[in-house]
Amino acid sequence: MLSTVSTMGPSKPSMQELYAGPADWEAQRETITRLYLHEKRSLQEVMELMALDHCFFATCDPRSGQDQSATGSC
């Protein structure tokens, strides 16, 4: 009997699935506050540092100036 082996590995999560949710925001609040308010880094710098150093992905809605979580929209 021949068995078939799937060449399709586990699917990669979409970017929407990688975006930070409310619990992620709360867990990283102190770090984000320190970088943005105390170290005076730009929003773009904070977003890049959080992505690289903490695997924390967020979007920014330029119309409102508010960061958006996974449930937000751009």
mmJSON file of the N, C-alpha and C atoms, coordinates in Angstrom:
{"data_MODEL":{"atom_site":{
"group_PDB":["ATOM","ATOM","ATOM","ATOM","ATOM","ATOM","ATOM","ATOM","ATOM","ATOM","ATOM","ATOM","ATOM","ATOM","ATOM","ATOM","ATOM","ATOM","ATOM","ATOM","ATOM","ATOM","ATOM","ATOM","ATOM","ATOM","ATOM","ATOM","ATOM","ATOM","ATOM","ATOM","ATOM","ATOM","ATOM","ATOM","ATOM","ATOM","ATOM","ATOM","ATOM","ATOM","ATOM","ATOM","ATOM","ATOM","ATOM","ATOM","ATOM","ATOM","ATOM","ATOM","ATOM","ATOM","ATOM","ATOM","ATOM","ATOM","ATOM","ATOM","ATOM","ATOM","ATOM","ATOM","ATOM","ATOM","ATOM","ATOM","ATOM","ATOM","ATOM","ATOM","ATOM","ATOM","ATOM","ATOM","ATOM","ATOM","ATOM","ATOM","ATOM","ATOM","ATOM","ATOM","ATOM","ATOM","ATOM","ATOM","ATOM","ATOM","ATOM","ATOM","ATOM","ATOM","ATOM","ATOM","ATOM","ATOM","ATOM","ATOM","ATOM","ATOM","ATOM","ATOM","ATOM","ATOM","ATOM","ATOM","ATOM","ATOM","ATOM","ATOM","ATOM","ATOM","ATOM","ATOM","ATOM","ATOM","ATOM","ATOM","ATOM","ATOM","ATOM","ATOM","ATOM","ATOM","ATOM","ATOM","ATOM","ATOM","ATOM","ATOM","ATOM","ATOM","ATOM","ATOM","ATOM","ATOM","ATOM","ATOM","ATOM","ATOM","ATOM","ATOM","ATOM","ATOM","ATOM","ATOM","ATOM","ATOM","ATOM","ATOM","ATOM","ATOM","ATOM","ATOM","ATOM","ATOM","ATOM","ATOM","ATOM","ATOM","ATOM","ATOM","ATOM","ATOM","ATOM","ATOM","ATOM","ATOM","ATOM","ATOM","ATOM","ATOM","ATOM","ATOM","ATOM","ATOM","ATOM","ATOM","ATOM","ATOM","ATOM","ATOM","ATOM","ATOM","ATOM","ATOM","ATOM","ATOM","ATOM","ATOM","ATOM","ATOM","ATOM","ATOM","ATOM","ATOM","ATOM","ATOM","ATOM","ATOM","ATOM","ATOM","ATOM","ATOM","ATOM","ATOM","ATOM","ATOM","ATOM","ATOM","ATOM","ATOM","ATOM","ATOM","ATOM","ATOM","ATOM","ATOM","ATOM","ATOM"],
"id":[1,2,3,4,5,6,7,8,9,10,11,12,13,14,15,16,17,18,19,20,21,22,23,24,25,26,27,28,29,30,31,32,33,34,35,36,37,38,39,40,41,42,43,44,45,46,47,48,49,50,51,52,53,54,55,56,57,58,59,60,61,62,63,64,65,66,67,68,69,70,71,72,73,74,75,76,77,78,79,80,81,82,83,84,85,86,87,88,89,90,91,92,93,94,95,96,97,98,99,100,101,102,103,104,105,106,107,108,109,110,111,112,113,114,115,116,117,118,119,120,121,122,123,124,125,126,127,128,129,130,131,132,133,134,135,136,137,138,139,140,141,142,143,144,145,146,147,148,149,150,151,152,153,154,155,156,157,158,159,160,161,162,163,164,165,166,167,168,169,170,171,172,173,174,175,176,177,178,179,180,181,182,183,184,185,186,187,188,189,190,191,192,193,194,195,196,197,198,199,200,201,202,203,204,205,206,207,208,209,210,211,212,213,214,215,216,217,218,219,220,221,222],
"type_symbol":["N","C","C","N","C","C","N","C","C","N","C","C","N","C","C","N","C","C","N","C","C","N","C","C","N","C","C","N","C","C","N","C","C","N","C","C","N","C","C","N","C","C","N","C","C","N","C","C","N","C","C","N","C","C","N","C","C","N","C","C","N","C","C","N","C","C","N","C","C","N","C","C","N","C","C","N","C","C","N","C","C","N","C","C","N","C","C","N","C","C","N","C","C","N","C","C","N","C","C","N","C","C","N","C","C","N","C","C","N","C","C","N","C","C","N","C","C","N","C","C","N","C","C","N","C","C","N","C","C","N","C","C","N","C","C","N","C","C","N","C","C","N","C","C","N","C","C","N","C","C","N","C","C","N","C","C","N","C","C","N","C","C","N","C","C","N","C","C","N","C","C","N","C","C","N","C","C","N","C","C","N","C","C","N","C","C","N","C","C","N","C","C","N","C","C","N","C","C","N","C","C","N","C","C","N","C","C","N","C","C","N","C","C","N","C","C","N","C","C","N","C","C"],
"label_atom_id":["N","CA","C","N","CA","C","N","CA","C","N","CA","C","N","CA","C","N","CA","C","N","CA","C","N","CA","C","N","CA","C","N","CA","C","N","CA","C","N","CA","C","N","CA","C","N","CA","C","N","CA","C","N","CA","C","N","CA","C","N","CA","C","N","CA","C","N","CA","C","N","CA","C","N","CA","C","N","CA","C","N","CA","C","N","CA","C","N","CA","C","N","CA","C","N","CA","C","N","CA","C","N","CA","C","N","CA","C","N","CA","C","N","CA","C","N","CA","C","N","CA","C","N","CA","C","N","CA","C","N","CA","C","N","CA","C","N","CA","C","N","CA","C","N","CA","C","N","CA","C","N","CA","C","N","CA","C","N","CA","C","N","CA","C","N","CA","C","N","CA","C","N","CA","C","N","CA","C","N","CA","C","N","CA","C","N","CA","C","N","CA","C","N","CA","C","N","CA","C","N","CA","C","N","CA","C","N","CA","C","N","CA","C","N","CA","C","N","CA","C","N","CA","C","N","CA","C","N","CA","C","N","CA","C","N","CA","C","N","CA","C","N","CA","C","N","CA","C","N","CA","C","N","CA","C","N","CA","C"],
"label_alt_id":[null,null,null,null,null,null,null,null,null,null,null,null,null,null,null,null,null,null,null,null,null,null,null,null,null,null,null,null,null,null,null,null,null,null,null,null,null,null,null,null,null,null,null,null,null,null,null,null,null,null,null,null,null,null,null,null,null,null,null,null,null,null,null,null,null,null,null,null,null,null,null,null,null,null,null,null,null,null,null,null,null,null,null,null,null,null,null,null,null,null,null,null,null,null,null,null,null,null,null,null,null,null,null,null,null,null,null,null,null,null,null,null,null,null,null,null,null,null,null,null,null,null,null,null,null,null,null,null,null,null,null,null,null,null,null,null,null,null,null,null,null,null,null,null,null,null,null,null,null,null,null,null,null,null,null,null,null,null,null,null,null,null,null,null,null,null,null,null,null,null,null,null,null,null,null,null,null,null,null,null,null,null,null,null,null,null,null,null,null,null,null,null,null,null,null,null,null,null,null,null,null,null,null,null,null,null,null,null,null,null,null,null,null,null,null,null,null,null,null,null,null,null],
"label_comp_id":["MET","MET","MET","LEU","LEU","LEU","SER","SER","SER","THR","THR","THR","VAL","VAL","VAL","SER","SER","SER","THR","THR","THR","MET","MET","MET","GLY","GLY","GLY","PRO","PRO","PRO","SER","SER","SER","LYS","LYS","LYS","PRO","PRO","PRO","SER","SER","SER","MET","MET","MET","GLN","GLN","GLN","GLU","GLU","GLU","LEU","LEU","LEU","TYR","TYR","TYR","ALA","ALA","ALA","GLY","GLY","GLY","PRO","PRO","PRO","ALA","ALA","ALA","ASP","ASP","ASP","TRP","TRP","TRP","GLU","GLU","GLU","ALA","ALA","ALA","GLN","GLN","GLN","ARG","ARG","ARG","GLU","GLU","GLU","THR","THR","THR","ILE","ILE","ILE","THR","THR","THR","ARG","ARG","ARG","LEU","LEU","LEU","TYR","TYR","TYR","LEU","LEU","LEU","HIS","HIS","HIS","GLU","GLU","GLU","LYS","LYS","LYS","ARG","ARG","ARG","SER","SER","SER","LEU","LEU","LEU","GLN","GLN","GLN","GLU","GLU","GLU","VAL","VAL","VAL","MET","MET","MET","GLU","GLU","GLU","LEU","LEU","LEU","MET","MET","MET","ALA","ALA","ALA","LEU","LEU","LEU","ASP","ASP","ASP","HIS","HIS","HIS","CYS","CYS","CYS","PHE","PHE","PHE","PHE","PHE","PHE","ALA","ALA","ALA","THR","THR","THR","CYS","CYS","CYS","ASP","ASP","ASP","PRO","PRO","PRO","ARG","ARG","ARG","SER","SER","SER","GLY","GLY","GLY","GLN","GLN","GLN","ASP","ASP","ASP","GLN","GLN","GLN","SER","SER","SER","ALA","ALA","ALA","THR","THR","THR","GLY","GLY","GLY","SER","SER","SER","CYS","CYS","CYS"],
"label_asym_id":["A","A","A","A","A","A","A","A","A","A","A","A","A","A","A","A","A","A","A","A","A","A","A","A","A","A","A","A","A","A","A","A","A","A","A","A","A","A","A","A","A","A","A","A","A","A","A","A","A","A","A","A","A","A","A","A","A","A","A","A","A","A","A","A","A","A","A","A","A","A","A","A","A","A","A","A","A","A","A","A","A","A","A","A","A","A","A","A","A","A","A","A","A","A","A","A","A","A","A","A","A","A","A","A","A","A","A","A","A","A","A","A","A","A","A","A","A","A","A","A","A","A","A","A","A","A","A","A","A","A","A","A","A","A","A","A","A","A","A","A","A","A","A","A","A","A","A","A","A","A","A","A","A","A","A","A","A","A","A","A","A","A","A","A","A","A","A","A","A","A","A","A","A","A","A","A","A","A","A","A","A","A","A","A","A","A","A","A","A","A","A","A","A","A","A","A","A","A","A","A","A","A","A","A","A","A","A","A","A","A","A","A","A","A","A","A","A","A","A","A","A","A"],
"label_entity_id":["1","1","1","1","1","1","1","1","1","1","1","1","1","1","1","1","1","1","1","1","1","1","1","1","1","1","1","1","1","1","1","1","1","1","1","1","1","1","1","1","1","1","1","1","1","1","1","1","1","1","1","1","1","1","1","1","1","1","1","1","1","1","1","1","1","1","1","1","1","1","1","1","1","1","1","1","1","1","1","1","1","1","1","1","1","1","1","1","1","1","1","1","1","1","1","1","1","1","1","1","1","1","1","1","1","1","1","1","1","1","1","1","1","1","1","1","1","1","1","1","1","1","1","1","1","1","1","1","1","1","1","1","1","1","1","1","1","1","1","1","1","1","1","1","1","1","1","1","1","1","1","1","1","1","1","1","1","1","1","1","1","1","1","1","1","1","1","1","1","1","1","1","1","1","1","1","1","1","1","1","1","1","1","1","1","1","1","1","1","1","1","1","1","1","1","1","1","1","1","1","1","1","1","1","1","1","1","1","1","1","1","1","1","1","1","1","1","1","1","1","1","1"],
"label_seq_id":[1,1,1,2,2,2,3,3,3,4,4,4,5,5,5,6,6,6,7,7,7,8,8,8,9,9,9,10,10,10,11,11,11,12,12,12,13,13,13,14,14,14,15,15,15,16,16,16,17,17,17,18,18,18,19,19,19,20,20,20,21,21,21,22,22,22,23,23,23,24,24,24,25,25,25,26,26,26,27,27,27,28,28,28,29,29,29,30,30,30,31,31,31,32,32,32,33,33,33,34,34,34,35,35,35,36,36,36,37,37,37,38,38,38,39,39,39,40,40,40,41,41,41,42,42,42,43,43,43,44,44,44,45,45,45,46,46,46,47,47,47,48,48,48,49,49,49,50,50,50,51,51,51,52,52,52,53,53,53,54,54,54,55,55,55,56,56,56,57,57,57,58,58,58,59,59,59,60,60,60,61,61,61,62,62,62,63,63,63,64,64,64,65,65,65,66,66,66,67,67,67,68,68,68,69,69,69,70,70,70,71,71,71,72,72,72,73,73,73,74,74,74],
"pdbx_PDB_ins_code":[null,null,null,null,null,null,null,null,null,null,null,null,null,null,null,null,null,null,null,null,null,null,null,null,null,null,null,null,null,null,null,null,null,null,null,null,null,null,null,null,null,null,null,null,null,null,null,null,null,null,null,null,null,null,null,null,null,null,null,null,null,null,null,null,null,null,null,null,null,null,null,null,null,null,null,null,null,null,null,null,null,null,null,null,null,null,null,null,null,null,null,null,null,null,null,null,null,null,null,null,null,null,null,null,null,null,null,null,null,null,null,null,null,null,null,null,null,null,null,null,null,null,null,null,null,null,null,null,null,null,null,null,null,null,null,null,null,null,null,null,null,null,null,null,null,null,null,null,null,null,null,null,null,null,null,null,null,null,null,null,null,null,null,null,null,null,null,null,null,null,null,null,null,null,null,null,null,null,null,null,null,null,null,null,null,null,null,null,null,null,null,null,null,null,null,null,null,null,null,null,null,null,null,null,null,null,null,null,null,null,null,null,null,null,null,null,null,null,null,null,null,null],
"Cartn_x":[0.835,0.0,0.89,0.574,1.327,0.672,1.493,0.95,1.406,0.572,0.938,1.495,2.517,3.145,2.913,2.377,2.116,3.418,3.636,4.807,4.507,3.265,2.873,3.137,4.087,4.393,3.322,3.553,2.592,2.453,1.248,1.04,1.609,2.109,2.642,1.482,1.605,0.53,0.527,-0.637,-0.733,-0.26,0.01,0.43,-0.669,-1.927,-3.032,-2.969,-2.593,-2.493,-1.29,-0.276,0.919,0.773,-0.186,-0.352,-0.638,-0.151,-0.326,-1.794,-2.233,-3.582,-3.56,-4.703,-4.787,-3.87,-3.778,-2.907,-1.433,-1.076,0.305,0.657,-0.297,-0.068,0.177,-0.651,-0.522,0.824,1.239,2.512,3.712,3.589,4.708,4.566,3.53,3.256,4.465,5.135,6.272,7.403,7.694,8.773,8.441,7.215,6.803,6.839,6.345,6.351,7.772,8.653,10.057,10.686,10.523,11.136,10.583,9.264,8.628,8.69,8.319,8.259,9.579,10.26,11.47,12.717,12.813,13.976,13.733,12.52,12.15,12.397,12.143,12.289,11.031,11.188,10.025,9.15,7.908,6.995,7.557,8.137,8.721,9.859,10.718,11.801,11.257,10.24,9.644,9.076,8.354,7.769,8.851,9.937,11.023,11.711,12.007,12.656,11.776,10.494,9.578,9.473,9.464,9.39,10.666,11.808,13.085,13.444,13.26,13.71,12.665,11.392,10.337,9.306,9.518,8.544,7.138,7.068,5.815,5.487,4.411,4.051,2.763,2.808,1.642,1.587,0.438,0.28,-0.08,0.042,-0.324,-1.294,-2.371,-3.348,-2.976,-2.416,-1.954,-3.085,-4.316,-5.452,-5.787,-5.553,-5.945,-4.753,-3.578,-2.411,-2.405,-3.33,-3.446,-2.84,-2.164,-1.687,-2.891,-2.816,-3.927,-3.49,-4.329,-4.065,-4.598,-4.595,-5.059,-6.503,-7.28,-8.68,-8.883,-7.834,-7.964,-7.941,-8.201,-8.157,-7.387,-6.809,-6.056,-6.764],
"Cartn_y":[-1.163,0.0,1.24,2.179,3.417,4.472,5.184,6.291,7.589,8.576,9.857,10.757,11.473,12.406,13.803,14.629,15.992,16.777,17.458,18.317,19.708,19.903,21.191,21.156,21.932,21.993,22.777,23.023,23.825,25.199,25.698,26.992,28.106,29.124,30.281,31.169,31.786,32.694,33.939,34.49,35.727,36.881,38.022,39.187,39.594,39.458,39.808,38.959,37.699,36.813,37.152,37.8,38.157,39.48,40.316,41.604,41.422,42.358,42.318,42.473,41.645,41.737,42.512,42.722,43.502,42.983,41.676,41.133,41.408,41.373,41.669,43.122,44.019,45.439,45.654,45.036,45.215,44.677,43.539,42.931,43.798,44.571,45.382,46.871,47.226,48.642,49.386,48.819,49.506,49.734,48.74,48.871,49.941,49.919,50.904,52.307,52.445,53.744,54.253,53.376,53.78,54.254,53.48,53.839,55.152,55.303,56.453,57.722,57.613,58.805,59.169,58.175,58.464,58.557,57.7,57.74,58.62,59.163,60.095,59.523,58.233,57.621,57.893,57.926,58.145,56.897,57.06,55.928,54.849,55.264,54.297,53.516,54.195,53.51,52.515,52.939,52.058,50.816,51.012,49.88,48.921,49.462,48.617,47.861,48.552,47.905,46.819,47.116,46.13,44.892,45.096,43.965,43.132,43.785,43.067,42.429,43.168,42.699,41.896,42.109,41.492,40.72,40.624,39.957,40.522,41.819,42.534,43.349,42.986,43.637,44.421,45.691,46.552,47.423,47.992,48.927,50.28,51.281,52.623,53.196,53.762,54.407,55.892,56.329,57.723,58.737,58.321,59.239,59.607,58.678,58.948,59.121,58.703,58.765,57.677,56.729,55.664,54.382,53.643,52.316,51.397,50.409,49.483,48.084,47.386,46.005,45.114,43.823,42.864,43.122,43.694,43.939,45.303,46.108,47.421,47.348,48.455,48.505,49.724,49.64,50.757,51.307],
"Cartn_z":[0.0,0.0,0.0,-0.867,-0.946,-0.078,0.632,1.405,0.756,0.81,0.223,1.313,0.953,1.879,1.329,2.129,1.696,1.641,0.539,0.427,0.946,1.292,1.845,3.351,3.803,5.227,5.956,7.221,7.972,7.32,7.283,6.626,7.494,6.823,7.524,7.949,9.119,9.543,8.657,8.434,7.662,8.538,7.911,8.688,9.671,9.257,10.159,11.428,11.289,12.453,13.321,12.734,13.486,14.246,13.846,14.503,15.988,16.76,18.209,18.587,19.511,20.053,21.358,21.967,23.208,24.325,24.491,25.543,25.233,23.951,23.55,23.852,23.551,23.834,25.324,26.141,27.586,28.081,27.561,27.973,27.577,26.51,26.023,26.338,27.079,27.366,27.934,28.918,29.544,28.555,27.733,26.752,25.718,25.213,24.207,24.807,26.023,26.695,26.886,27.324,27.527,26.227,25.17,23.887,23.336,23.376,22.742,23.595,24.844,25.692,26.352,26.901,27.668,26.799,25.786,24.889,23.669,23.553,22.479,21.08,20.916,19.594,18.774,17.462,16.593,16.605,16.177,16.109,15.189,14.064,13.13,13.794,14.557,15.265,16.284,17.027,18.032,17.353,16.262,15.544,15.045,14.502,14.005,15.138,16.234,17.375,17.981,18.108,18.683,17.789,16.486,15.556,15.624,15.587,15.563,16.897,17.973,19.283,20.059,19.755,20.559,19.74,18.418,17.53,17.761,17.94,18.2,16.964,16.274,15.023,15.19,14.818,14.91,13.66,13.424,12.325,12.899,12.094,12.514,11.502,11.99,11.134,11.051,9.929,9.841,9.922,9.661,9.733,11.16,12.097,13.479,14.406,13.945,14.816,15.864,15.773,16.761,16.221,17.076,16.718,16.633,15.768,15.591,15.995,16.714,17.071,15.967,16.21,15.209,14.814,15.678,15.348,14.71,14.639,14.036,12.529,11.896,10.44,9.991,8.829,8.26,7.064],
"occupancy":[1.0,1.0,1.0,1.0,1.0,1.0,1.0,1.0,1.0,1.0,1.0,1.0,1.0,1.0,1.0,1.0,1.0,1.0,1.0,1.0,1.0,1.0,1.0,1.0,1.0,1.0,1.0,1.0,1.0,1.0,1.0,1.0,1.0,1.0,1.0,1.0,1.0,1.0,1.0,1.0,1.0,1.0,1.0,1.0,1.0,1.0,1.0,1.0,1.0,1.0,1.0,1.0,1.0,1.0,1.0,1.0,1.0,1.0,1.0,1.0,1.0,1.0,1.0,1.0,1.0,1.0,1.0,1.0,1.0,1.0,1.0,1.0,1.0,1.0,1.0,1.0,1.0,1.0,1.0,1.0,1.0,1.0,1.0,1.0,1.0,1.0,1.0,1.0,1.0,1.0,1.0,1.0,1.0,1.0,1.0,1.0,1.0,1.0,1.0,1.0,1.0,1.0,1.0,1.0,1.0,1.0,1.0,1.0,1.0,1.0,1.0,1.0,1.0,1.0,1.0,1.0,1.0,1.0,1.0,1.0,1.0,1.0,1.0,1.0,1.0,1.0,1.0,1.0,1.0,1.0,1.0,1.0,1.0,1.0,1.0,1.0,1.0,1.0,1.0,1.0,1.0,1.0,1.0,1.0,1.0,1.0,1.0,1.0,1.0,1.0,1.0,1.0,1.0,1.0,1.0,1.0,1.0,1.0,1.0,1.0,1.0,1.0,1.0,1.0,1.0,1.0,1.0,1.0,1.0,1.0,1.0,1.0,1.0,1.0,1.0,1.0,1.0,1.0,1.0,1.0,1.0,1.0,1.0,1.0,1.0,1.0,1.0,1.0,1.0,1.0,1.0,1.0,1.0,1.0,1.0,1.0,1.0,1.0,1.0,1.0,1.0,1.0,1.0,1.0,1.0,1.0,1.0,1.0,1.0,1.0,1.0,1.0,1.0,1.0,1.0,1.0,1.0,1.0,1.0,1.0,1.0,1.0],
"B_iso_or_equiv":[0.0,0.0,0.0,0.0,0.0,0.0,0.0,0.0,0.0,0.0,0.0,0.0,0.0,0.0,0.0,0.0,0.0,0.0,0.0,0.0,0.0,0.0,0.0,0.0,0.0,0.0,0.0,0.0,0.0,0.0,0.0,0.0,0.0,0.0,0.0,0.0,0.0,0.0,0.0,0.0,0.0,0.0,0.0,0.0,0.0,0.0,0.0,0.0,0.0,0.0,0.0,0.0,0.0,0.0,0.0,0.0,0.0,0.0,0.0,0.0,0.0,0.0,0.0,0.0,0.0,0.0,0.0,0.0,0.0,0.0,0.0,0.0,0.0,0.0,0.0,0.0,0.0,0.0,0.0,0.0,0.0,0.0,0.0,0.0,0.0,0.0,0.0,0.0,0.0,0.0,0.0,0.0,0.0,0.0,0.0,0.0,0.0,0.0,0.0,0.0,0.0,0.0,0.0,0.0,0.0,0.0,0.0,0.0,0.0,0.0,0.0,0.0,0.0,0.0,0.0,0.0,0.0,0.0,0.0,0.0,0.0,0.0,0.0,0.0,0.0,0.0,0.0,0.0,0.0,0.0,0.0,0.0,0.0,0.0,0.0,0.0,0.0,0.0,0.0,0.0,0.0,0.0,0.0,0.0,0.0,0.0,0.0,0.0,0.0,0.0,0.0,0.0,0.0,0.0,0.0,0.0,0.0,0.0,0.0,0.0,0.0,0.0,0.0,0.0,0.0,0.0,0.0,0.0,0.0,0.0,0.0,0.0,0.0,0.0,0.0,0.0,0.0,0.0,0.0,0.0,0.0,0.0,0.0,0.0,0.0,0.0,0.0,0.0,0.0,0.0,0.0,0.0,0.0,0.0,0.0,0.0,0.0,0.0,0.0,0.0,0.0,0.0,0.0,0.0,0.0,0.0,0.0,0.0,0.0,0.0,0.0,0.0,0.0,0.0,0.0,0.0,0.0,0.0,0.0,0.0,0.0,0.0],
"pdbx_formal_charge":[null,null,null,null,null,null,null,null,null,null,null,null,null,null,null,null,null,null,null,null,null,null,null,null,null,null,null,null,null,null,null,null,null,null,null,null,null,null,null,null,null,null,null,null,null,null,null,null,null,null,null,null,null,null,null,null,null,null,null,null,null,null,null,null,null,null,null,null,null,null,null,null,null,null,null,null,null,null,null,null,null,null,null,null,null,null,null,null,null,null,null,null,null,null,null,null,null,null,null,null,null,null,null,null,null,null,null,null,null,null,null,null,null,null,null,null,null,null,null,null,null,null,null,null,null,null,null,null,null,null,null,null,null,null,null,null,null,null,null,null,null,null,null,null,null,null,null,null,null,null,null,null,null,null,null,null,null,null,null,null,null,null,null,null,null,null,null,null,null,null,null,null,null,null,null,null,null,null,null,null,null,null,null,null,null,null,null,null,null,null,null,null,null,null,null,null,null,null,null,null,null,null,null,null,null,null,null,null,null,null,null,null,null,null,null,null,null,null,null,null,null,null],
"auth_seq_id":[1,1,1,2,2,2,3,3,3,4,4,4,5,5,5,6,6,6,7,7,7,8,8,8,9,9,9,10,10,10,11,11,11,12,12,12,13,13,13,14,14,14,15,15,15,16,16,16,17,17,17,18,18,18,19,19,19,20,20,20,21,21,21,22,22,22,23,23,23,24,24,24,25,25,25,26,26,26,27,27,27,28,28,28,29,29,29,30,30,30,31,31,31,32,32,32,33,33,33,34,34,34,35,35,35,36,36,36,37,37,37,38,38,38,39,39,39,40,40,40,41,41,41,42,42,42,43,43,43,44,44,44,45,45,45,46,46,46,47,47,47,48,48,48,49,49,49,50,50,50,51,51,51,52,52,52,53,53,53,54,54,54,55,55,55,56,56,56,57,57,57,58,58,58,59,59,59,60,60,60,61,61,61,62,62,62,63,63,63,64,64,64,65,65,65,66,66,66,67,67,67,68,68,68,69,69,69,70,70,70,71,71,71,72,72,72,73,73,73,74,74,74],
"auth_comp_id":["MET","MET","MET","LEU","LEU","LEU","SER","SER","SER","THR","THR","THR","VAL","VAL","VAL","SER","SER","SER","THR","THR","THR","MET","MET","MET","GLY","GLY","GLY","PRO","PRO","PRO","SER","SER","SER","LYS","LYS","LYS","PRO","PRO","PRO","SER","SER","SER","MET","MET","MET","GLN","GLN","GLN","GLU","GLU","GLU","LEU","LEU","LEU","TYR","TYR","TYR","ALA","ALA","ALA","GLY","GLY","GLY","PRO","PRO","PRO","ALA","ALA","ALA","ASP","ASP","ASP","TRP","TRP","TRP","GLU","GLU","GLU","ALA","ALA","ALA","GLN","GLN","GLN","ARG","ARG","ARG","GLU","GLU","GLU","THR","THR","THR","ILE","ILE","ILE","THR","THR","THR","ARG","ARG","ARG","LEU","LEU","LEU","TYR","TYR","TYR","LEU","LEU","LEU","HIS","HIS","HIS","GLU","GLU","GLU","LYS","LYS","LYS","ARG","ARG","ARG","SER","SER","SER","LEU","LEU","LEU","GLN","GLN","GLN","GLU","GLU","GLU","VAL","VAL","VAL","MET","MET","MET","GLU","GLU","GLU","LEU","LEU","LEU","MET","MET","MET","ALA","ALA","ALA","LEU","LEU","LEU","ASP","ASP","ASP","HIS","HIS","HIS","CYS","CYS","CYS","PHE","PHE","PHE","PHE","PHE","PHE","ALA","ALA","ALA","THR","THR","THR","CYS","CYS","CYS","ASP","ASP","ASP","PRO","PRO","PRO","ARG","ARG","ARG","SER","SER","SER","GLY","GLY","GLY","GLN","GLN","GLN","ASP","ASP","ASP","GLN","GLN","GLN","SER","SER","SER","ALA","ALA","ALA","THR","THR","THR","GLY","GLY","GLY","SER","SER","SER","CYS","CYS","CYS"],
"auth_asym_id":["A","A","A","A","A","A","A","A","A","A","A","A","A","A","A","A","A","A","A","A","A","A","A","A","A","A","A","A","A","A","A","A","A","A","A","A","A","A","A","A","A","A","A","A","A","A","A","A","A","A","A","A","A","A","A","A","A","A","A","A","A","A","A","A","A","A","A","A","A","A","A","A","A","A","A","A","A","A","A","A","A","A","A","A","A","A","A","A","A","A","A","A","A","A","A","A","A","A","A","A","A","A","A","A","A","A","A","A","A","A","A","A","A","A","A","A","A","A","A","A","A","A","A","A","A","A","A","A","A","A","A","A","A","A","A","A","A","A","A","A","A","A","A","A","A","A","A","A","A","A","A","A","A","A","A","A","A","A","A","A","A","A","A","A","A","A","A","A","A","A","A","A","A","A","A","A","A","A","A","A","A","A","A","A","A","A","A","A","A","A","A","A","A","A","A","A","A","A","A","A","A","A","A","A","A","A","A","A","A","A","A","A","A","A","A","A","A","A","A","A","A","A"],
"auth_atom_id":["N","CA","C","N","CA","C","N","CA","C","N","CA","C","N","CA","C","N","CA","C","N","CA","C","N","CA","C","N","CA","C","N","CA","C","N","CA","C","N","CA","C","N","CA","C","N","CA","C","N","CA","C","N","CA","C","N","CA","C","N","CA","C","N","CA","C","N","CA","C","N","CA","C","N","CA","C","N","CA","C","N","CA","C","N","CA","C","N","CA","C","N","CA","C","N","CA","C","N","CA","C","N","CA","C","N","CA","C","N","CA","C","N","CA","C","N","CA","C","N","CA","C","N","CA","C","N","CA","C","N","CA","C","N","CA","C","N","CA","C","N","CA","C","N","CA","C","N","CA","C","N","CA","C","N","CA","C","N","CA","C","N","CA","C","N","CA","C","N","CA","C","N","CA","C","N","CA","C","N","CA","C","N","CA","C","N","CA","C","N","CA","C","N","CA","C","N","CA","C","N","CA","C","N","CA","C","N","CA","C","N","CA","C","N","CA","C","N","CA","C","N","CA","C","N","CA","C","N","CA","C","N","CA","C","N","CA","C","N","CA","C","N","CA","C","N","CA","C","N","CA","C","N","CA","C","N","CA","C"],
"pdbx_PDB_model_num":[1,1,1,1,1,1,1,1,1,1,1,1,1,1,1,1,1,1,1,1,1,1,1,1,1,1,1,1,1,1,1,1,1,1,1,1,1,1,1,1,1,1,1,1,1,1,1,1,1,1,1,1,1,1,1,1,1,1,1,1,1,1,1,1,1,1,1,1,1,1,1,1,1,1,1,1,1,1,1,1,1,1,1,1,1,1,1,1,1,1,1,1,1,1,1,1,1,1,1,1,1,1,1,1,1,1,1,1,1,1,1,1,1,1,1,1,1,1,1,1,1,1,1,1,1,1,1,1,1,1,1,1,1,1,1,1,1,1,1,1,1,1,1,1,1,1,1,1,1,1,1,1,1,1,1,1,1,1,1,1,1,1,1,1,1,1,1,1,1,1,1,1,1,1,1,1,1,1,1,1,1,1,1,1,1,1,1,1,1,1,1,1,1,1,1,1,1,1,1,1,1,1,1,1,1,1,1,1,1,1,1,1,1,1,1,1,1,1,1,1,1,1]
}}}
